[in-house]
Amino acid sequence: MAYTNKAYANAVRDGMFNTDDVPAHVAREIREYEAAIDQHSQIVMRMRRDEFSDRDFADTMIEYSEEAIGDMVCAVRELREKRKESIKSAALSHNDDMRKVAECAA
């Protein structure tokens, strides 16, 4: 049975991992997070198998990977928020500059 992390699935559904609207360096970082999430998802699927006699250890690893995925989803969310704030700040600075130019010209 395939494993799907709910936090990651919701983030994908919400477009958080879509890189069409971000600069190349941000897109690369988001893709790296997504690759790491994929690796942790594979760990969860593998550790669920019956081959592991130490179920406590396997369950601990599953929990660790699920938490790591959640943390990476949060990191991407924060990365996008920082980007929004940076864009907003740049727009405000531009507006301030244009206002100063207009004041000087008057």
C-alpha positions as CSV (number, residue, x, y, z in Angstrom):
1,M,0.0,0.0,0.0
2,A,1.4,3.4,-1.0
3,Y,2.2,5.9,1.7
4,T,0.9,9.5,1.6
5,N,1.8,12.0,4.2
6,K,-1.3,14.2,4.8
7,A,0.6,17.4,5.4
8,Y,2.6,17.0,2.2
9,A,-0.5,16.0,0.2
10,N,-2.4,19.0,1.4
11,A,0.5,21.3,0.6
12,V,0.7,19.9,-2.9
13,R,-3.0,20.3,-3.3
14,D,-2.6,24.0,-2.2
15,G,0.1,24.5,-4.8
16,M,2.9,25.1,-2.3
17,F,5.3,22.9,-4.2
18,N,4.5,24.4,-7.6
19,T,7.6,26.3,-8.7
20,D,6.2,28.1,-11.7
21,D,5.8,31.4,-9.7
22,V,9.2,31.6,-8.0
23,P,12.7,32.5,-9.1
24,A,15.1,29.7,-10.1
25,H,17.0,29.6,-6.8
26,V,13.8,29.2,-4.8
27,A,12.5,26.6,-7.2
28,R,15.7,24.6,-6.7
29,E,15.3,24.7,-2.9
30,I,11.7,23.6,-3.1
31,R,12.6,20.7,-5.4
32,E,15.3,19.7,-2.9
33,Y,12.8,19.7,-0.1
34,E,10.5,17.6,-2.2
35,A,13.2,15.1,-3.0
36,A,14.0,14.8,0.7
37,I,10.3,14.3,1.4
38,D,10.2,11.5,-1.2
39,Q,13.1,9.8,0.5
40,H,11.4,10.0,3.9
41,S,8.2,8.6,2.4
42,Q,10.2,5.7,1.1
43,I,11.6,5.1,4.5
44,V,8.1,5.0,6.0
45,M,6.9,2.5,3.4
46,R,9.9,0.3,3.9
47,M,9.8,0.4,7.7
48,R,6.1,-0.7,7.6
49,R,7.1,-4.1,6.2
50,D,6.9,-7.2,8.3
51,E,10.6,-8.0,7.8
52,F,11.6,-5.8,10.7
53,S,11.6,-7.9,13.9
54,D,12.2,-4.8,16.1
55,R,8.8,-3.1,15.6
56,D,9.5,-0.5,18.3
57,F,12.6,0.7,16.3
58,A,10.7,0.5,13.0
59,D,7.8,2.5,14.5
60,T,10.3,5.1,15.9
61,M,11.8,5.5,12.4
62,I,8.4,5.9,10.9
63,E,7.5,8.6,13.4
64,Y,10.8,10.3,12.8
65,S,10.3,10.4,9.0
66,E,6.7,11.6,9.3
67,E,7.8,14.4,11.6
68,A,10.7,15.3,9.2
69,I,8.2,15.5,6.3
70,G,6.0,17.8,8.3
71,D,9.0,20.0,9.2
72,M,10.0,20.2,5.6
73,V,6.5,21.2,4.5
74,C,6.7,24.0,7.2
75,A,10.1,25.0,5.8
76,V,8.6,25.4,2.3
77,R,5.7,27.3,3.7
78,E,8.1,29.7,5.5
79,L,10.2,30.0,2.4
80,R,7.2,31.1,0.4
81,E,6.1,33.5,3.2
82,K,9.5,35.1,3.2
83,R,9.3,35.5,-0.5
84,K,6.0,37.2,-0.2
85,E,7.3,39.6,2.4
86,S,10.3,40.3,0.3
87,I,8.2,41.2,-2.7
88,K,5.9,43.3,-0.5
89,S,8.8,45.1,1.0
90,A,10.4,45.8,-2.4
91,A,7.1,47.2,-3.7
92,L,6.7,49.5,-0.6
93,S,10.3,50.7,-1.1
94,H,9.6,51.4,-4.7
95,N,6.5,53.3,-3.8
96,D,8.4,55.3,-1.2
97,D,11.1,56.1,-3.8
98,M,8.6,57.2,-6.4
99,R,6.8,59.4,-3.8
100,K,10.1,61.1,-2.9
101,V,10.9,61.7,-6.6
102,A,7.4,63.2,-7.0
103,E,8.0,65.5,-4.0
104,C,11.3,66.7,-5.3
105,A,9.8,67.4,-8.7
106,A,7.0,69.5,-7.2
